[in-house]
Amino acid sequence: MSLYRDEGVVLRNQKLGEADRIITLLTRRTGLVRAVGKGVRRTKSRFGARLEPCTHVDLQLHTGRTLDVITQAETVRSYGEAVVADYSRYTAATAILETAEKVVAVEKDPALRQFLLLIGALRTLGEGSHDSRLVLDAYLLRSLAVAGYAPSLAECARCGSRGEHRAFAVHAGGMVCSVCRPHGSVHPSPDTLRLMYALLGGDWEGADASEGRHRSECSGLVAAYLQWHLENGIRSLRHVERS
């Protein structure tokens, strides 16, 4: 039996047998981990409530043949209570958790920067200091950037020419010049592009000052760009868009 400790955020859980759950976590040192929480569905479980989505936990696990097993769990901070009280925060948090799992994808491949982004996004959502959709879009953009899929905003995604290009092509990788512009490109407002810059760069003062119509256009571009680069779409985004 090989024991190890790590801290992580619970992304989701699913039933296993009569009393167990499979817990999916993004951890600080190990990366994406799927482990069994034995007996956590029983009412007298020692740490069942600590293994709910949006919870930051300190864990002890032992390595199993197919799935690791959680032997200890202590709550570092729970973000669930803060986000479930507000529908927009809840749907944004759900989309963030689903994205974190799909962007990392490979199990036990260390992803410290993705872990820190996730913690930061959940903390900001819980504080309620910024609009939940802005927090979500900022997380999606930065998560894609860390994964190597940052949209090109300052130069043409195809030829690399710099300038204030007007067309955005999801399948090309971002902004494109008039020469490289492919069929199906869209022409976002300059204010929408400035909002994307602000979210990607952490300029919350600029992001908070944006207008609703530019936020909506930005959200549409970010969602389309994310779905294009992930093999499986983020189902939770449909609920966020309806909210």
C-alpha positions, -999 to 999 in steps of 0.1 A, spaced: 0 0 0 14 34 -11 1 63 9 4 99 -2 -11 133 8 -23 161 -14 -48 189 -14 -74 194 -41 -108 207 -52 -137 183 -56 -149 186 -92 -177 160 -91 -187 127 -76 -207 97 -88 -223 68 -71 -204 35 -67 -221 5 -52 -245 10 -23 -225 34 -1 -194 46 -20 -186 74 -44 -160 80 -70 -146 114 -63 -129 134 -91 -105 161 -79 -80 185 -93 -50 184 -68 -21 207 -63 7 182 -68 -7 151 -85 -31 167 -110 -64 151 -119 -73 123 -95 -102 99 -94 -105 81 -61 -130 61 -41 -146 76 -10 -157 45 9 -190 47 28 -194 84 21 -231 80 12 -239 67 46 -255 92 70 -228 84 96 -199 88 72 -169 105 88 -161 128 58 -189 124 33 -199 161 35 -162 171 30 -162 155 -5 -189 176 -22 -182 197 -53 -166 231 -48 -148 219 -16 -111 225 -11 -98 195 9 -66 182 24 -64 145 16 -46 113 24 -50 86 -2 -35 52 -10 -28 40 -45 -51 13 -58 -49 -9 -89 -75 11 -108 -87 39 -85 -70 54 -55 -88 53 -21 -94 83 1 -85 74 37 -86 109 53 -102 142 43 -102 176 60 -119 207 47 -96 236 39 -124 258 26 -159 251 13 -171 273 -16 -203 254 -20 -224 273 5 -215 307 -10 -223 297 -46 -255 276 -42 -273 306 -27 -272 324 -60 -283 307 -93 -258 327 -115 -229 319 -92 -240 282 -90 -242 277 -127 -209 295 -133 -192 274 -106 -206 242 -122 -192 253 -156 -158 261 -140 -156 226 -124 -166 208 -156 -141 228 -176 -113 221 -151 -118 184 -155 -119 185 -193 -90 209 -198 -66 189 -177 -80 156 -190 -49 134 -183 -50 118 -149 -20 123 -125 -3 148 -147 7 177 -124 -12 209 -133 -3 234 -106 -13 265 -126 -47 250 -135 -52 242 -98 -44 278 -87 -66 292 -114 -95 270 -102 -90 281 -65 -89 317 -75 -120 315 -96 -140 298 -69 -128 322 -43 -138 352 -64 -172 337 -71 -178 331 -34 -168 367 -25 -193 380 -51 -171 410 -58 -175 407 -96 -203 396 -119 -204 358 -120 -203 356 -158 -172 378 -159 -155 355 -134 -164 325 -155 -152 340 -188 -120 351 -171 -114 316 -159 -122 300 -193 -98 324 -211 -69 319 -186 -74 282 -184 -72 279 -222 -41 301 -222 -24 279 -196 -33 248 -217 -17 265 -248 -49 276 -265 -48 314 -258 -68 332 -285 -48 356 -306 -60 391 -299 -31 415 -308 -21 398 -341 -35 377 -369 -39 341 -358 -28 329 -393 -1 352 -406 10 369 -374 6 405 -387 0 429 -359 -27 455 -359 -63 463 -350 -79 435 -370 -117 434 -370 -126 398 -377 -126 369 -352 -125 333 -364 -129 306 -337 -115 278 -359 -85 300 -369 -75 308 -333 -87 343 -328 -84 376 -346 -75 375 -383 -66 401 -408 -86 410 -439 -63 388 -461 -65 357 -439 -101 361 -429 -119 327 -434 -155 321 -441 -177 322 -410 -157 349 -392 -175 374 -370 -168 411 -363 -170 418 -326 -171 453 -312 -138 469 -303 -152 472 -267 -158 435 -267 -122 428 -276 -110 452 -249 -131 432 -224 -115 400 -236 -81 417 -231 -91 428 -196 -104 393 -185 -73 376 -199 -49 400 -182 -68 403 -149 -78 440 -153 -110 438 -132 -114 476 -131 -118 476 -169 -139 444 -169 -163 457 -143 -168 489 -163 -179 471 -194 -215 473 -208 -239 444 -207 -241 440 -245 -203 437 -247 -203 412 -219 -229 391 -238 -209 392 -270 -177 383 -252 -193 354 -235 -205 340 -268 -171 342 -283 -154 327 -253 -179 298 -251 -176 291 -289 -138 292 -286 -137 269 -256 -161 243 -272 -140 243 -304 -108 234 -286 -123 208 -263 -132 174 -278 -164 173 -257 -185 203 -251 -192 219 -217 -228 210 -210 -230 233 -180 -226 264 -203 -261 259 -216 -275 267 -182 -252 297 -177 -263 311 -211 -300 307 -201 -295 325 -168 
